[in-house]
Amino acid sequence: GVSLDRSIWNNGYYFSDPALIRDYSLTQYKQANNEGKNVSVADGCMVIETLKETTNARAWDEKLGFVLHDFSYTSDVINAGEKFQFAEGIVEVKMRVRDGDITHVFSLVSEKKEPQVNVFHFDGKHVTVGNAWGNGSQTEVVKGITPSEFYIYKLEWTSEELIWSVNNLEVFRTRKGVPSVPLFPLFASVVDKHQDDTGVMEVDWVRIYQKKK
């Protein structure tokens, strides 16, 4: 299509309680999430573009709660929590990042901060995979790839372990912190505290497979 499928993807964060605010930014970052305005579809790819522009937006502060906050950049976060949550299966995404040293992530998440499984994480310098849970986290750097080129990043999630691959070559596996609750996919581009740049994330496709019950 020529635009994001809004029957699947929503802007911001997901909460099962419809009364909770979902579209907001975080004061610890330099970018305001821009209500989907920085998300587009071009040449068959979903694009999240992080731009250098000042704005004042609603943001969550860990000490103050929701406040109006000044940001130097705009970007976006999208999720499929409303329409698609699953436990165990295979996730594949064909994607790349370009034009800038900022953070881009494709994760499986829940309503809470954890558990979180990063299928793809770029910190401006390195691509990593890994996961976080209640009392721990682990990260593995993926070597020998160029993030500005398309690769297929794959996660196999079973009841016992997580296995990450890039172009079908295994890069990491673990039995620690394997999620036991349903998760949903989320894409985000972030300008962290130590970063000061723009950037683009391009996603060709996402495929998720589940075992038949």
C-alpha positions in Angstrom: 0.0 0.0 0.0 0.9 3.7 0.1 0.3 4.3 3.8 0.6 2.5 7.1 -2.2 0.0 7.8 -4.0 1.7 10.7 -6.1 -1.4 11.3 -2.9 -3.0 12.7 -0.5 -0.2 13.7 -1.2 2.6 16.1 0.9 5.6 17.2 2.5 5.8 20.6 2.3 3.2 23.3 -0.3 0.5 24.1 -2.3 0.0 27.2 -5.3 -2.3 27.6 -7.2 0.4 29.6 -8.6 2.8 26.9 -8.7 5.6 29.5 -4.9 5.7 29.7 -3.0 8.2 27.5 -1.1 6.3 24.8 0.4 9.0 22.5 3.1 10.9 24.4 6.9 11.4 24.6 9.5 10.8 27.3 11.5 13.6 28.9 14.7 11.5 29.1 15.0 11.7 25.3 15.5 14.6 22.9 12.8 13.7 20.5 9.0 14.2 20.7 6.9 11.4 19.3 4.9 13.2 16.7 1.5 11.5 16.6 2.4 9.5 13.4 3.4 12.5 11.4 6.9 11.2 11.0 5.7 7.8 9.7 5.2 7.2 6.0 5.3 4.5 3.3 7.7 5.0 0.4 8.8 2.4 -2.3 7.1 -0.3 -0.4 8.8 0.4 2.9 7.5 1.8 6.2 9.7 4.8 7.1 10.2 6.5 10.5 12.1 9.7 10.0 13.7 11.7 12.9 13.9 15.4 12.1 15.7 18.4 13.6 12.8 20.6 14.7 11.8 22.1 17.9 8.4 21.4 19.5 6.6 21.5 22.8 4.7 18.3 23.5 3.1 16.2 26.2 5.7 14.0 27.9 6.0 11.6 30.8 8.5 12.5 33.5 9.4 9.8 36.0 9.2 12.3 38.9 6.6 14.7 37.8 4.2 12.7 35.7 2.8 14.2 32.5 4.2 17.6 31.7 4.6 19.9 28.6 8.2 19.6 27.5 10.5 21.3 24.9 12.1 19.0 22.4 14.8 19.6 19.8 13.7 16.7 17.5 10.6 14.9 16.3 10.2 11.2 15.5 7.7 8.5 16.2 6.9 5.2 17.8 4.3 2.7 16.5 2.9 -0.5 18.0 0.5 -3.3 17.2 -0.7 -4.0 20.7 -4.3 -3.3 20.0 -4.6 -5.9 17.3 -1.8 -8.4 17.7 -0.3 -10.0 20.7 1.3 -13.5 20.8 3.4 -15.9 22.9 6.1 -18.0 21.2 6.7 -18.3 17.5 9.1 -16.8 14.9 9.5 -13.1 14.1 11.3 -11.9 11.0 11.9 -8.3 9.8 13.7 -7.0 6.8 15.0 -3.5 7.6 17.8 -1.0 7.6 18.7 2.4 9.2 20.5 5.3 7.5 21.4 9.0 7.7 22.5 9.6 11.3 23.8 8.3 14.6 20.7 7.9 16.7 18.8 4.9 18.2 16.4 2.7 16.3 14.7 -0.4 17.7 12.3 -3.2 16.8 11.2 -4.9 19.9 8.6 -7.3 21.3 7.1 -5.6 24.4 4.2 -5.7 26.8 2.2 -2.9 28.6 4.9 -2.9 31.3 8.5 -1.8 30.9 9.6 -5.5 31.0 9.9 -8.1 29.6 11.3 -6.7 26.4 13.0 -8.6 23.6 15.0 -6.6 21.1 14.9 -8.2 17.6 16.9 -5.3 16.4 18.6 -2.4 18.2 21.0 0.2 16.8 22.6 2.7 19.2 24.1 4.9 16.5 27.2 2.7 16.2 26.4 -1.0 16.8 23.6 -3.4 16.0 22.7 -5.5 19.1 20.1 -8.1 20.1 19.0 -9.1 23.5 16.4 -9.0 26.2 15.4 -7.6 29.6 13.3 -9.0 32.4 12.5 -8.2 36.0 16.0 -8.7 37.5 18.3 -8.8 34.6 19.2 -8.1 31.0 21.7 -9.2 28.3 23.0 -7.8 25.0 25.0 -9.2 22.2 26.7 -7.1 19.5 26.1 -8.3 15.9 29.4 -8.0 14.1 30.3 -8.0 10.4 27.2 -6.2 9.0 26.5 -2.7 7.6 23.3 -1.3 9.3 22.5 0.9 6.2 22.0 -2.3 4.1 18.9 -4.5 4.3 19.2 -7.6 6.4 16.6 -10.1 7.7 16.6 -10.1 11.5 15.0 -13.2 13.0 13.9 -14.3 16.5 12.8 -17.8 17.4 10.8 -17.8 20.7 10.0 -21.1 22.4 9.0 -21.8 25.9 12.6 -22.6 26.8 14.8 -20.3 24.8 15.3 -17.3 22.5 17.4 -17.6 19.3 18.4 -14.6 17.2 19.6 -14.9 13.6 20.7 -12.4 10.8 20.1 -13.7 7.3 19.6 -17.1 8.8 23.0 -17.1 10.6 22.6 -17.6 14.3 24.1 -14.7 16.3 22.9 -15.3 19.9 20.7 -17.7 22.0 19.7 -17.7 25.6 17.6 -19.5 28.2 17.6 -16.6 30.5 14.6 -14.2 30.8 12.4 -16.1 28.3 9.0 -14.3 28.3 6.0 -16.1 29.7 3.4 -13.5 28.7 2.1 -12.4 25.3 4.1 -9.6 23.6 3.5 -7.3 20.7 5.7 -5.6 18.1 6.9 -2.0 18.4 9.1 0.2 16.2 10.7 3.4 17.6 13.4 5.9 16.7 15.0 7.8 19.6 17.5 10.6 20.1 19.2 9.6 23.4 20.8 12.1 25.8 24.3 11.6 24.4 23.1 11.8 20.7 22.5 14.9 18.6 21.5 13.8 15.0 18.7 12.9 12.7 18.1 9.5 11.0 15.8 7.2 9.1 14.5 3.7 9.8 13.2 1.7 6.8 11.2 -1.5 7.2 10.4 -3.6 4.1 8.3 -6.2 5.9 7.5 -8.0 9.2 6.4 -11.6 9.4 5.3 -13.5 12.5 4.6 -17.2 12.6 2.9 -19.1 15.4 2.4 -22.8 16.0 -1.0 -24.2 15.3 -2.9 -25.0 18.5 
